[in-house]
Amino acid sequence: MSEHSDNERIADLGFARVDHDREARNGVPEVIFGEGKRAEQISAIVTCLRERHRRALVTRLDAERAECVLRDHPGGTYDPASRLLRWGEAPGRLPGRVAVICAGTSDLPVAEEAAQTLEWLGVEVARLSDVGVAGLDRLLAHRTAIARADVLIVVAGMEGALPSVVTGLVRNPVIAVPTSVGYGASLQGVTALLGMLSACATGMSVVNIDNGFGAAWQAASILGLVAHGVNPAPVDFSHNADAPGS
């Protein structure tokens, strides 16, 4: 049994405090980070989320624990490549399309984490795989499709060059994702991360190493501005330092 507080905004499970109010704040229920949690803990959090929001997403979950959680919550979809476990769908679709571009086959798990998170968030996804800079003709063959994407997520390991190339071809936002794929001097993705952060191409942002989920969230946030518009007035925070009398 969960113990609720703050007018049902938080469900206190003892080992976790499920933030039900998050959907009201940013439009999406709390997402469960699977690493470090036992299957029974994940299952209890999923129960909370599905009862309240009718959908749930677990990231970074291995197949063994996913099987245990699915015994308690049948009907979910688990993908061993992306390590995502999900139930339900977004209540509506966001406008536009995100292209998820993957440099090499070894980068696909991170790319699929991004693509499948986007789909759960209600975003149309176009996938383009194995088009790294070692063979630029593979990328340029899809130049028209790339230019038509509203947001682009570019996933690459090794030296991390692909996002800079893509950014130089398009006018829309590019989100670069370094992966830990590569030989010794790639330093588990640090080389790709630093290369992307040092890129001269304008219009590119960078997320953390192997963070396909974070890239997907950022892309969906950009499309959300198209769907809902910009805030007509500043957000009113109760402890705003600029408020009268503060």
Buried (B, 14 or more C-beta within 10 A) or exposed (E): EBEBEEEEEBBEBEEBBBBBBBBEEEBBBBBBEBEEBEBEBBBBBBBBBBEBBEBBBBBBBEEEBBEBBBEBBEEBEBBEEBBBBBBBEBEEEBEBBBBBBBBBEBBBBBBBBBBBBBBBBBBBBBBBBBBBBEEEEBBEEBEEEBEEBBBBBBBBBBBBBBBBBBBBBBEBBBBBBBBBBBEEEBBBBBBBBBBBEEBEBEEBBBBEBBBBBBBBBBBBBBBBEEBEEEEEEEEEEEEEEEEEEE
